[in-house]
């Protein structure tokens, strides 16, 4: 399913690429960084700690290597405290499989895995798996997120307009906004609005 044989240096590596789940990043739905309050509070009880920590580790690497990178699987498992011994059914291998089974990634080939940079909100079935307290908190959190989105979009659009005016491309502006902490959906929408206003 993924690399298990060490190379000549004793390393087991996989190539990680950014994963785009359909129109997920261009839709009106919010997305959340794996290191966010939303991910820690609501995705954690669904994915489990090992899988969420793996997604966080990958997100850290995407911050500085947005087009992809080589991930040392043994070093990563040790840094997260997730055992990687015991063949394909060890805890670290299961964490990778859960990334894929929850549509957070995809096996491209034996040595390449695409993994999301941001996470979607829970769907209805997943929300029903939360405790009643967390389910209520989830609804409140999404309502609060939507109420803040219009103001965030206005500010992001102003910044996007300035960066585009300096000659940056759409992709560079979107990436910069996300690096500064702007939600990826808002970043994409704000650049589109800024481009339309310049037409």
C-alpha positions in Angstrom: 0.0 0.0 0.0 2.9 2.4 0.8 6.7 2.0 1.1 7.9 -0.5 3.7 11.4 -1.3 2.3 14.3 0.9 3.5 16.5 2.6 0.9 20.4 2.3 0.8 20.5 4.8 3.7 18.1 2.8 5.8 15.3 5.3 5.3 11.7 4.6 4.3 10.3 7.6 2.5 7.1 8.6 0.7 6.5 11.6 -1.6 3.7 13.8 -0.2 1.7 15.9 -2.6 -1.1 18.4 -1.9 -4.5 16.7 -2.2 -7.5 18.6 -3.7 -10.8 16.9 -2.9 -13.0 17.7 -5.8 -14.2 21.3 -5.6 -13.8 21.3 -1.9 -11.4 24.2 -1.8 -13.4 26.3 -4.2 -16.8 25.6 -2.7 -18.7 27.8 -0.2 -18.0 25.5 2.6 -15.4 26.5 5.2 -12.1 24.6 5.5 -10.0 24.2 8.6 -6.3 23.8 9.2 -5.4 20.5 11.0 -3.8 22.6 13.7 -7.0 24.7 14.3 -9.4 24.7 17.3 -12.0 23.1 15.0 -9.8 20.2 14.1 -8.7 19.6 17.7 -12.2 19.8 19.1 -14.4 18.1 16.4 -12.1 16.0 14.1 -10.1 14.5 17.0 -12.8 12.3 18.3 -13.6 11.1 14.7 -10.1 10.6 13.4 -8.3 9.7 16.5 -5.1 11.4 17.8 -2.6 9.5 15.7 -4.2 10.5 12.4 -4.8 14.1 13.4 -1.2 14.5 14.6 0.0 13.1 11.3 -2.1 15.6 9.4 -0.7 18.4 11.6 2.9 17.3 10.9 2.2 17.3 7.1 0.5 20.7 7.4 3.7 22.1 9.0 5.8 20.8 6.1 3.3 22.3 3.5 3.8 25.7 5.2 7.4 25.8 3.8 7.1 23.2 1.0 3.6 23.8 -0.5 4.2 21.8 -3.7 5.2 18.6 -1.8 8.1 16.9 -0.1 9.8 13.7 0.8 8.5 12.4 4.2 10.8 10.0 6.2 8.1 7.6 7.6 10.2 6.2 10.4 11.4 9.6 11.6 7.9 10.9 11.4 6.4 8.0 13.4 9.1 8.4 16.1 8.6 12.2 16.3 4.8 11.6 16.8 5.3 8.8 19.3 3.4 6.4 17.0 5.0 2.9 16.6 5.9 2.0 13.1 7.2 -1.6 13.7 5.1 -4.7 13.1 4.4 -4.6 9.4 1.5 -3.0 7.6 -0.8 -3.2 10.6 1.3 -1.1 13.0 -0.3 2.1 14.5 1.5 4.5 12.1 0.4 2.5 9.0 -3.2 2.5 10.4 -3.0 6.3 10.8 -2.0 6.7 7.1 -4.9 4.4 6.1 -7.3 6.5 8.1 -6.2 9.6 6.3 -7.1 7.9 3.0 -10.3 6.3 4.3 -11.7 9.6 5.5 -11.0 11.2 2.1 -8.1 13.3 3.5 -5.7 11.8 1.1 -5.1 9.3 -1.7 -2.5 6.8 -2.8 -1.1 8.0 -6.1 1.3 5.1 -6.5 3.3 2.9 -4.2 5.6 5.8 -3.2 3.4 8.8 -3.5 0.5 10.0 -1.2 -1.6 13.1 -1.7 -2.8 14.6 1.6 -5.1 17.6 2.3 -3.7 20.9 3.4 -7.0 21.9 5.1 -9.9 19.8 6.4 -13.6 20.1 5.5 -16.3 20.5 8.2 -17.8 17.3 9.6 -20.8 16.0 7.7 -24.1 15.1 9.4 -23.3 11.5 10.2 -20.0 12.5 11.8 -21.6 15.2 13.9 -24.1 12.6 15.2 -21.1 10.5 16.4 -20.0 13.4 18.7 -21.2 13.7 22.3 -24.4 15.9 22.7 -22.3 18.7 24.2 -19.8 18.6 21.3 -22.5 18.4 18.7 -24.2 21.5 20.1 -20.8 23.3 20.3 -20.1 22.2 16.7 -23.3 23.9 15.5 -22.5 27.1 17.4 -18.9 27.1 16.0 -20.1 26.9 12.4 -22.6 29.6 13.0 -19.9 31.8 14.5 -17.6 31.0 11.6 -20.2 32.1 9.0 -20.9 35.4 10.8 -17.2 36.2 10.8 -16.7 35.2 7.1 -18.1 38.3 5.5 -15.8 40.6 7.5 -12.8 38.4 6.8 -13.7 38.3 3.1 -13.8 42.1 2.9 -10.3 42.4 4.6 -8.8 39.6 2.5 -10.1 41.1 -0.7 -8.5 44.5 0.1 -5.1 42.7 0.7 -5.5 40.6 -2.4 -6.2 43.7 -4.5 -3.0 45.3 -3.2 -0.9 42.2 -3.9 -2.3 41.7 -7.4 -1.5 45.4 -8.0 2.1 44.6 -7.2 2.2 42.0 -9.9 1.7 38.8 -8.0 -0.2 35.9 -9.7 -3.5 34.5 -8.4 -1.8 31.4 -7.0 0.9 33.4 -5.2 -1.7 35.7 -3.7 -3.9 32.8 -2.5 -0.9 31.0 -1.0 0.2 34.2 0.8 -3.2 34.8 2.3 -3.4 31.2 3.6 0.2 31.5 5.0 -1.1 34.6 6.9 -3.9 32.6 8.4 -6.7 33.3 6.1 -9.2 30.4 5.6 -8.4 28.8 2.2 -12.0 29.3 0.9 -12.0 33.0 1.9 -8.5 33.4 0.3 -9.7 31.9 -3.0 -13.0 33.9 -3.1 -11.2 37.2 -2.1 -8.7 36.8 -5.0 -11.6 36.1 -7.4 -13.4 39.2 -6.2 -10.3 41.3 -6.4 -9.5 40.1 -10.0 -13.1 40.8 -11.0 -12.9 44.4 -9.7 -9.7 45.0 -11.8 -11.3 43.7 -15.0 
